[in-house]
Every structure is written in structure tokens, then in C-alpha cells.
């Protein structure tokens, strides 16, 4: 059985033209990676991305990125030790 793209680790490439893009940072958007204002009232904000030329941008699928919705490679890092196990 083939593995689906959503279950594989790693970023999802998104081809964007040059310009300003408002990317969803809350995961509630009905327009995929693009903000539709669904974050209002959630305490989260959209992510503004300015591109001088067209580019393929790596988008986070695991939710661990510190630069969400952009991938920072956190999907490949081993999970850290839980804070309560520091002393044991």
C-alpha cells in the first residue's frame, strides 16, 4: 500500500508568485495555506510573506515548526525530554 503524502514527514512545497502573501498561522482557514480571517478571536495572527520573485516555499505539515506555517526542519528532530524528567 502506498503511503499518503500527509503521513510522510517533511515539508509540503508551495509554489508562490512574487508579491505579498498572507499565510494561515492558526490552521482554521478554509483556503488551505492562505489566510481567510478565521483566526480572529483565537489570539493568533496570519503570517505575512513578501517575495521579490516567484519561489517554492516549504510549508510545515507536522506543526512543530517555530516559524509555522513555514517549515524549519523540526519534523526531523527527536522529541525533547519532558520538562518533568529533568531531575530523574
Secondary structure, 3 states (H helix, E strand, C coil): CCCCHHHCCCCEEEEECCEEEEECCCCCCCECCECCCCCCCCCCCCEEEEECCCEEEEECCCCCCCCCCECCCHHHCCCCCCHHHCCC
